[in-house]
Amino acid sequence: DNDKAHLHFLIAMTMRYTGGDWDSRQRVPDEFEAALQPGKQTEWYDDALFHYAQWMTNTGVVRQLDNGQWQQEADYVKALQLFRRLVQQFAKGETRYYDQAQQQIKDITEPTISVGVSNVFLPESELQFSLHARNITRADFALYRIDLTRDVRFTKNLEDDEGEGAVESWIQRLPLAGRLPVKAWSRTVDSKGDHKPYSAEVRIDTKLPLGSY
C-alpha cells in the first residue's frame, strides 16, 4: 500500500508539471485520490493531501463549457476540504505542512476587499475604479472630497525598527470623521459561497466637480 501510494503520488506530481492534453490534466486529481486511498498509515499521505489541495487552489478541475470548449478552473471548496482534512488528522509537529495549511484555510475563507484607481481623471470624464473582493455578499462605498494641501500630512512612524522612521500610508490617515460623503452607495457582490475571488470595474454614475476625492 505504501509503495502504491508513493507511485500514485509521483505520477500526480509529474503530470502536474508536464501539463499535456485535457485527458492528462484530468488524471491529476484521480492520481492524488488514489494516493490518499490507503489512508494515513502510508508515508505519503500528508504530502498527497497538501499538494492535491494546492493543485485545486491554483489549477483545479477540468470542465466543459456550454459552447463545447474545455476550461480548467480552481476549486476552492475542494481545496478547503483537503486543507482542513490535513490539520484535523495531523497535529502541529506531525507534518511539515501544518502551518501552511492553516494559512491557506485562512486565505480561502477570510472576507477581503480592496479598491484601486489606476490613474487621475480629467474633469467631466467618466470615473471608474477596480474592485477586488472575496467571501462577501455586499460592498458599501463612500466617496469623500478632500483638500490635498490641507488634509494630507506626511508623518514619521515612531515604531520603525531602524529608528529613522518611515512615511506611513498617507491615504489611510486622511481625516474623514464628521464629514459627509459626496456620494454613498452599495453593490451586490457575486459571492456564491464557493470562495472564488470577485473582480469588477465599478463606474461612478455621476460626474463630479473638479477636485480630489
ChimeraX commands (.cxc) that place a marker at each C-alpha (Angstrom):
marker #1 position 0.00,0.00,0.00 radius 0.5
marker #1 position 2.80,2.41,0.83 radius 0.5
marker #1 position 4.54,1.74,-2.49 radius 0.5
marker #1 position 1.28,2.13,-4.41 radius 0.5
marker #1 position 0.51,5.41,-2.63 radius 0.5
marker #1 position 4.02,6.63,-3.40 radius 0.5
marker #1 position 3.66,5.67,-7.07 radius 0.5
marker #1 position 0.32,7.44,-7.48 radius 0.5
marker #1 position 1.72,10.50,-5.69 radius 0.5
marker #1 position 4.75,10.62,-8.03 radius 0.5
marker #1 position 2.53,10.22,-11.10 radius 0.5
marker #1 position 0.30,13.08,-9.92 radius 0.5
marker #1 position 3.28,15.34,-9.18 radius 0.5
marker #1 position 4.91,14.55,-12.53 radius 0.5
marker #1 position 1.74,15.12,-14.56 radius 0.5
marker #1 position 1.10,18.31,-12.63 radius 0.5
marker #1 position 4.24,19.87,-14.10 radius 0.5
marker #1 position 4.26,18.31,-17.56 radius 0.5
marker #1 position 0.80,19.61,-18.49 radius 0.5
marker #1 position -0.28,17.88,-21.68 radius 0.5
marker #1 position -3.75,17.42,-23.13 radius 0.5
marker #1 position -7.04,17.70,-21.24 radius 0.5
marker #1 position -7.17,13.96,-20.54 radius 0.5
marker #1 position -3.78,14.13,-18.85 radius 0.5
marker #1 position -4.82,17.09,-16.72 radius 0.5
marker #1 position -7.98,15.27,-15.67 radius 0.5
marker #1 position -5.85,12.41,-14.39 radius 0.5
marker #1 position -4.04,14.54,-11.82 radius 0.5
marker #1 position -6.88,14.60,-9.24 radius 0.5
marker #1 position -7.51,10.88,-9.86 radius 0.5
marker #1 position -3.88,10.06,-9.09 radius 0.5
marker #1 position -3.96,12.16,-5.92 radius 0.5
marker #1 position -7.16,10.41,-4.82 radius 0.5
marker #1 position -5.51,7.03,-5.41 radius 0.5
marker #1 position -2.51,8.15,-3.35 radius 0.5
marker #1 position -4.86,9.01,-0.47 radius 0.5
marker #1 position -6.88,5.81,-0.73 radius 0.5
marker #1 position -4.77,3.63,1.64 radius 0.5
marker #1 position -5.14,6.20,4.40 radius 0.5
marker #1 position -2.95,7.93,6.93 radius 0.5
marker #1 position -0.72,4.91,7.58 radius 0.5
marker #1 position 1.22,5.50,4.36 radius 0.5
marker #1 position 4.29,7.73,4.36 radius 0.5
marker #1 position 2.97,9.96,1.58 radius 0.5
marker #1 position -0.48,10.74,2.93 radius 0.5
marker #1 position 0.21,14.28,4.16 radius 0.5
marker #1 position 2.26,15.09,1.03 radius 0.5
marker #1 position -0.61,13.97,-1.18 radius 0.5
marker #1 position -3.17,15.94,0.84 radius 0.5
marker #1 position -1.20,19.17,0.74 radius 0.5
marker #1 position -0.15,19.07,-2.91 radius 0.5
marker #1 position -3.60,17.92,-4.00 radius 0.5
marker #1 position -5.09,20.89,-2.14 radius 0.5
marker #1 position -2.58,23.22,-3.79 radius 0.5
marker #1 position -3.49,21.81,-7.20 radius 0.5
marker #1 position -7.15,22.55,-6.52 radius 0.5
marker #1 position -6.29,26.07,-5.32 radius 0.5
marker #1 position -4.05,27.03,-8.22 radius 0.5
marker #1 position -5.28,24.90,-11.12 radius 0.5
marker #1 position -8.39,22.95,-10.19 radius 0.5
marker #1 position -10.62,20.75,-12.28 radius 0.5
marker #1 position -11.29,20.46,-15.98 radius 0.5
marker #1 position -14.83,21.36,-17.04 radius 0.5
marker #1 position -16.55,21.51,-20.40 radius 0.5
marker #1 position -18.36,24.77,-21.11 radius 0.5
marker #1 position -21.73,25.15,-22.78 radius 0.5
marker #1 position -20.01,26.03,-26.05 radius 0.5
marker #1 position -18.10,22.76,-26.03 radius 0.5
marker #1 position -14.76,24.29,-25.07 radius 0.5
marker #1 position -12.75,22.92,-22.15 radius 0.5
marker #1 position -11.64,25.06,-19.25 radius 0.5
marker #1 position -9.62,24.49,-16.10 radius 0.5
marker #1 position -10.67,26.43,-13.01 radius 0.5
marker #1 position -9.77,26.44,-9.34 radius 0.5
marker #1 position -11.98,24.51,-6.94 radius 0.5
marker #1 position -11.63,26.30,-3.61 radius 0.5
marker #1 position -14.32,24.23,-1.90 radius 0.5
marker #1 position -12.40,21.01,-2.58 radius 0.5
marker #1 position -9.09,22.66,-1.66 radius 0.5
marker #1 position -10.56,23.86,1.65 radius 0.5
marker #1 position -11.84,20.36,2.38 radius 0.5
marker #1 position -8.35,18.91,1.81 radius 0.5
marker #1 position -6.51,21.53,3.87 radius 0.5
marker #1 position -8.96,21.03,6.76 radius 0.5
marker #1 position -8.57,17.29,6.48 radius 0.5
marker #1 position -4.82,17.71,6.89 radius 0.5
marker #1 position -4.99,19.86,10.03 radius 0.5
marker #1 position -7.70,17.64,11.53 radius 0.5
marker #1 position -5.78,14.40,11.01 radius 0.5
marker #1 position -2.35,15.71,11.94 radius 0.5
marker #1 position -1.29,17.67,14.99 radius 0.5
marker #1 position 1.20,20.52,14.77 radius 0.5
marker #1 position 4.65,18.95,14.54 radius 0.5
marker #1 position 3.40,15.74,12.92 radius 0.5
marker #1 position 3.53,17.20,9.42 radius 0.5
marker #1 position 5.68,19.94,7.91 radius 0.5
marker #1 position 2.59,21.29,6.11 radius 0.5
marker #1 position 0.56,22.14,9.21 radius 0.5
marker #1 position 1.25,25.89,9.37 radius 0.5
marker #1 position 1.00,26.29,5.60 radius 0.5
marker #1 position -2.35,24.50,5.58 radius 0.5
marker #1 position -3.66,26.73,8.37 radius 0.5
marker #1 position -2.61,29.82,6.42 radius 0.5
marker #1 position -4.26,28.50,3.25 radius 0.5
marker #1 position -7.52,27.90,5.15 radius 0.5
marker #1 position -7.38,31.49,6.38 radius 0.5
marker #1 position -6.62,32.85,2.90 radius 0.5
marker #1 position -9.51,30.93,1.33 radius 0.5
marker #1 position -12.17,31.73,3.93 radius 0.5
marker #1 position -11.44,35.24,5.22 radius 0.5
marker #1 position -13.53,38.14,3.89 radius 0.5
marker #1 position -11.34,40.55,1.92 radius 0.5
marker #1 position -11.97,43.67,-0.11 radius 0.5
marker #1 position -9.77,46.21,-1.88 radius 0.5
marker #1 position -10.24,49.01,-4.34 radius 0.5
marker #1 position -7.75,50.63,-6.67 radius 0.5
marker #1 position -7.61,53.57,-9.04 radius 0.5
marker #1 position -5.10,53.31,-11.86 radius 0.5
marker #1 position -4.90,56.98,-12.78 radius 0.5
marker #1 position -6.24,60.51,-12.27 radius 0.5
marker #1 position -9.18,61.68,-14.34 radius 0.5
marker #1 position -9.82,64.74,-16.43 radius 0.5
marker #1 position -12.71,66.96,-15.28 radius 0.5
marker #1 position -16.09,65.83,-16.59 radius 0.5
marker #1 position -14.71,62.45,-17.63 radius 0.5
marker #1 position -16.17,59.08,-16.76 radius 0.5
marker #1 position -14.81,57.77,-13.45 radius 0.5
marker #1 position -14.17,54.19,-12.54 radius 0.5
marker #1 position -12.15,52.07,-10.13 radius 0.5
marker #1 position -11.34,48.39,-9.72 radius 0.5
marker #1 position -12.94,46.28,-7.02 radius 0.5
marker #1 position -11.49,43.03,-5.72 radius 0.5
marker #1 position -13.36,41.06,-3.09 radius 0.5
marker #1 position -13.76,37.59,-1.64 radius 0.5
marker #1 position -16.24,35.96,0.72 radius 0.5
marker #1 position -18.56,38.97,0.92 radius 0.5
marker #1 position -22.03,39.50,-0.49 radius 0.5
marker #1 position -22.19,43.31,-0.43 radius 0.5
marker #1 position -19.78,46.21,-0.63 radius 0.5
marker #1 position -20.60,49.69,0.71 radius 0.5
marker #1 position -18.81,52.65,-0.83 radius 0.5
marker #1 position -18.45,56.26,0.29 radius 0.5
marker #1 position -16.75,59.00,-1.74 radius 0.5
marker #1 position -15.31,61.99,0.12 radius 0.5
marker #1 position -13.88,65.22,-1.22 radius 0.5
marker #1 position -10.52,66.23,0.27 radius 0.5
marker #1 position -8.15,69.18,0.15 radius 0.5
marker #1 position -4.69,67.83,-0.69 radius 0.5
marker #1 position -2.84,70.85,0.72 radius 0.5
marker #1 position -4.76,70.89,4.00 radius 0.5
marker #1 position -5.72,67.28,4.72 radius 0.5
marker #1 position -2.63,65.33,3.71 radius 0.5
marker #1 position 0.13,65.05,6.30 radius 0.5
marker #1 position 3.30,63.00,5.91 radius 0.5
marker #1 position 4.46,61.81,9.33 radius 0.5
marker #1 position 7.15,59.52,10.70 radius 0.5
marker #1 position 6.39,56.07,12.02 radius 0.5
marker #1 position 7.83,56.03,15.55 radius 0.5
marker #1 position 7.70,52.25,15.72 radius 0.5
marker #1 position 10.09,51.78,12.81 radius 0.5
marker #1 position 12.74,49.23,13.76 radius 0.5
marker #1 position 15.59,51.19,12.19 radius 0.5
marker #1 position 14.86,54.27,14.24 radius 0.5
marker #1 position 14.89,56.62,11.27 radius 0.5
marker #1 position 11.15,56.40,10.73 radius 0.5
marker #1 position 9.18,55.71,7.59 radius 0.5
marker #1 position 6.46,57.62,5.83 radius 0.5
marker #1 position 3.16,55.98,6.67 radius 0.5
marker #1 position 0.47,55.34,4.13 radius 0.5
marker #1 position -0.90,58.87,3.95 radius 0.5
marker #1 position -4.19,57.86,2.38 radius 0.5
marker #1 position -5.03,55.79,5.45 radius 0.5
marker #1 position -4.62,58.87,7.66 radius 0.5
marker #1 position -6.94,61.27,5.87 radius 0.5
marker #1 position -9.32,62.85,8.42 radius 0.5
marker #1 position -12.82,61.78,7.41 radius 0.5
marker #1 position -14.51,61.89,10.82 radius 0.5
marker #1 position -17.57,64.11,10.78 radius 0.5
marker #1 position -17.53,64.57,7.02 radius 0.5
marker #1 position -20.47,63.76,4.85 radius 0.5
marker #1 position -19.71,61.74,1.74 radius 0.5
marker #1 position -20.31,63.32,-1.64 radius 0.5
marker #1 position -21.80,60.04,-2.72 radius 0.5
marker #1 position -22.56,56.73,-0.99 radius 0.5
marker #1 position -23.89,53.53,-2.46 radius 0.5
marker #1 position -23.83,49.76,-2.17 radius 0.5
marker #1 position -23.10,47.00,-4.64 radius 0.5
marker #1 position -24.07,43.35,-4.54 radius 0.5
marker #1 position -21.02,41.12,-4.92 radius 0.5
marker #1 position -21.37,37.84,-6.74 radius 0.5
marker #1 position -20.42,35.61,-3.81 radius 0.5
marker #1 position -21.90,32.12,-4.09 radius 0.5
marker #1 position -20.18,30.60,-1.10 radius 0.5
marker #1 position -17.54,28.96,-3.30 radius 0.5
marker #1 position -14.73,31.25,-2.05 radius 0.5
marker #1 position -13.87,32.44,-5.56 radius 0.5
marker #1 position -12.28,35.90,-5.81 radius 0.5
marker #1 position -14.50,38.55,-7.36 radius 0.5
marker #1 position -13.22,41.35,-9.59 radius 0.5
marker #1 position -15.05,44.13,-11.39 radius 0.5
marker #1 position -14.62,47.59,-12.81 radius 0.5
marker #1 position -17.03,49.90,-10.99 radius 0.5
marker #1 position -18.21,53.04,-12.75 radius 0.5
marker #1 position -19.43,56.08,-10.85 radius 0.5
marker #1 position -22.72,57.06,-12.42 radius 0.5
marker #1 position -22.44,60.80,-11.72 radius 0.5
marker #1 position -19.88,63.36,-12.82 radius 0.5
marker #1 position -18.02,65.08,-10.02 radius 0.5
marker #1 position -16.94,68.71,-9.74 radius 0.5
marker #1 position -13.26,69.47,-10.12 radius 0.5
marker #1 position -11.33,68.33,-7.06 radius 0.5
marker #1 position -9.65,65.49,-5.21 radius 0.5
marker #1 position -11.62,62.60,-3.80 radius 0.5
marker link #1:1,2 radius 0.2
marker link #1:2,3 radius 0.2
marker link #1:3,4 radius 0.2
marker link #1:4,5 radius 0.2
marker link #1:5,6 radius 0.2
marker link #1:6,7 radius 0.2
marker link #1:7,8 radius 0.2
marker link #1:8,9 radius 0.2
marker link #1:9,10 radius 0.2
marker link #1:10,11 radius 0.2
marker link #1:11,12 radius 0.2
marker link #1:12,13 radius 0.2
marker link #1:13,14 radius 0.2
marker link #1:14,15 radius 0.2
marker link #1:15,16 radius 0.2
marker link #1:16,17 radius 0.2
marker link #1:17,18 radius 0.2
marker link #1:18,19 radius 0.2
marker link #1:19,20 radius 0.2
marker link #1:20,21 radius 0.2
marker link #1:21,22 radius 0.2
marker link #1:22,23 radius 0.2
marker link #1:23,24 radius 0.2
marker link #1:24,25 radius 0.2
marker link #1:25,26 radius 0.2
marker link #1:26,27 radius 0.2
marker link #1:27,28 radius 0.2
marker link #1:28,29 radius 0.2
marker link #1:29,30 radius 0.2
marker link #1:30,31 radius 0.2
marker link #1:31,32 radius 0.2
marker link #1:32,33 radius 0.2
marker link #1:33,34 radius 0.2
marker link #1:34,35 radius 0.2
marker link #1:35,36 radius 0.2
marker link #1:36,37 radius 0.2
marker link #1:37,38 radius 0.2
marker link #1:38,39 radius 0.2
marker link #1:39,40 radius 0.2
marker link #1:40,41 radius 0.2
marker link #1:41,42 radius 0.2
marker link #1:42,43 radius 0.2
marker link #1:43,44 radius 0.2
marker link #1:44,45 radius 0.2
marker link #1:45,46 radius 0.2
marker link #1:46,47 radius 0.2
marker link #1:47,48 radius 0.2
marker link #1:48,49 radius 0.2
marker link #1:49,50 radius 0.2
marker link #1:50,51 radius 0.2
marker link #1:51,52 radius 0.2
marker link #1:52,53 radius 0.2
marker link #1:53,54 radius 0.2
marker link #1:54,55 radius 0.2
marker link #1:55,56 radius 0.2
marker link #1:56,57 radius 0.2
marker link #1:57,58 radius 0.2
marker link #1:58,59 radius 0.2
marker link #1:59,60 radius 0.2
marker link #1:60,61 radius 0.2
marker link #1:61,62 radius 0.2
marker link #1:62,63 radius 0.2
marker link #1:63,64 radius 0.2
marker link #1:64,65 radius 0.2
marker link #1:65,66 radius 0.2
marker link #1:66,67 radius 0.2
marker link #1:67,68 radius 0.2
marker link #1:68,69 radius 0.2
marker link #1:69,70 radius 0.2
marker link #1:70,71 radius 0.2
marker link #1:71,72 radius 0.2
marker link #1:72,73 radius 0.2
marker link #1:73,74 radius 0.2
marker link #1:74,75 radius 0.2
marker link #1:75,76 radius 0.2
marker link #1:76,77 radius 0.2
marker link #1:77,78 radius 0.2
marker link #1:78,79 radius 0.2
marker link #1:79,80 radius 0.2
marker link #1:80,81 radius 0.2
marker link #1:81,82 radius 0.2
marker link #1:82,83 radius 0.2
marker link #1:83,84 radius 0.2
marker link #1:84,85 radius 0.2
marker link #1:85,86 radius 0.2
marker link #1:86,87 radius 0.2
marker link #1:87,88 radius 0.2
marker link #1:88,89 radius 0.2
marker link #1:89,90 radius 0.2
marker link #1:90,91 radius 0.2
marker link #1:91,92 radius 0.2
marker link #1:92,93 radius 0.2
marker link #1:93,94 radius 0.2
marker link #1:94,95 radius 0.2
marker link #1:95,96 radius 0.2
marker link #1:96,97 radius 0.2
marker link #1:97,98 radius 0.2
marker link #1:98,99 radius 0.2
marker link #1:99,100 radius 0.2
marker link #1:100,101 radius 0.2
marker link #1:101,102 radius 0.2
marker link #1:102,103 radius 0.2
marker link #1:103,104 radius 0.2
marker link #1:104,105 radius 0.2
marker link #1:105,106 radius 0.2
marker link #1:106,107 radius 0.2
marker link #1:107,108 radius 0.2
marker link #1:108,109 radius 0.2
marker link #1:109,110 radius 0.2
marker link #1:110,111 radius 0.2
marker link #1:111,112 radius 0.2
marker link #1:112,113 radius 0.2
marker link #1:113,114 radius 0.2
marker link #1:114,115 radius 0.2
marker link #1:115,116 radius 0.2
marker link #1:116,117 radius 0.2
marker link #1:117,118 radius 0.2
marker link #1:118,119 radius 0.2
marker link #1:119,120 radius 0.2
marker link #1:120,121 radius 0.2
marker link #1:121,122 radius 0.2
marker link #1:122,123 radius 0.2
marker link #1:123,124 radius 0.2
marker link #1:124,125 radius 0.2
marker link #1:125,126 radius 0.2
marker link #1:126,127 radius 0.2
marker link #1:127,128 radius 0.2
marker link #1:128,129 radius 0.2
marker link #1:129,130 radius 0.2
marker link #1:130,131 radius 0.2
marker link #1:131,132 radius 0.2
marker link #1:132,133 radius 0.2
marker link #1:133,134 radius 0.2
marker link #1:134,135 radius 0.2
marker link #1:135,136 radius 0.2
marker link #1:136,137 radius 0.2
marker link #1:137,138 radius 0.2
marker link #1:138,139 radius 0.2
marker link #1:139,140 radius 0.2
marker link #1:140,141 radius 0.2
marker link #1:141,142 radius 0.2
marker link #1:142,143 radius 0.2
marker link #1:143,144 radius 0.2
marker link #1:144,145 radius 0.2
marker link #1:145,146 radius 0.2
marker link #1:146,147 radius 0.2
marker link #1:147,148 radius 0.2
marker link #1:148,149 radius 0.2
marker link #1:149,150 radius 0.2
marker link #1:150,151 radius 0.2
marker link #1:151,152 radius 0.2
marker link #1:152,153 radius 0.2
marker link #1:153,154 radius 0.2
marker link #1:154,155 radius 0.2
marker link #1:155,156 radius 0.2
marker link #1:156,157 radius 0.2
marker link #1:157,158 radius 0.2
marker link #1:158,159 radius 0.2
marker link #1:159,160 radius 0.2
marker link #1:160,161 radius 0.2
marker link #1:161,162 radius 0.2
marker link #1:162,163 radius 0.2
marker link #1:163,164 radius 0.2
marker link #1:164,165 radius 0.2
marker link #1:165,166 radius 0.2
marker link #1:166,167 radius 0.2
marker link #1:167,168 radius 0.2
marker link #1:168,169 radius 0.2
marker link #1:169,170 radius 0.2
marker link #1:170,171 radius 0.2
marker link #1:171,172 radius 0.2
marker link #1:172,173 radius 0.2
marker link #1:173,174 radius 0.2
marker link #1:174,175 radius 0.2
marker link #1:175,176 radius 0.2
marker link #1:176,177 radius 0.2
marker link #1:177,178 radius 0.2
marker link #1:178,179 radius 0.2
marker link #1:179,180 radius 0.2
marker link #1:180,181 radius 0.2
marker link #1:181,182 radius 0.2
marker link #1:182,183 radius 0.2
marker link #1:183,184 radius 0.2
marker link #1:184,185 radius 0.2
marker link #1:185,186 radius 0.2
marker link #1:186,187 radius 0.2
marker link #1:187,188 radius 0.2
marker link #1:188,189 radius 0.2
marker link #1:189,190 radius 0.2
marker link #1:190,191 radius 0.2
marker link #1:191,192 radius 0.2
marker link #1:192,193 radius 0.2
marker link #1:193,194 radius 0.2
marker link #1:194,195 radius 0.2
marker link #1:195,196 radius 0.2
marker link #1:196,197 radius 0.2
marker link #1:197,198 radius 0.2
marker link #1:198,199 radius 0.2
marker link #1:199,200 radius 0.2
marker link #1:200,201 radius 0.2
marker link #1:201,202 radius 0.2
marker link #1:202,203 radius 0.2
marker link #1:203,204 radius 0.2
marker link #1:204,205 radius 0.2
marker link #1:205,206 radius 0.2
marker link #1:206,207 radius 0.2
marker link #1:207,208 radius 0.2
marker link #1:208,209 radius 0.2
marker link #1:209,210 radius 0.2
marker link #1:210,211 radius 0.2
marker link #1:211,212 radius 0.2
marker link #1:212,213 radius 0.2
view
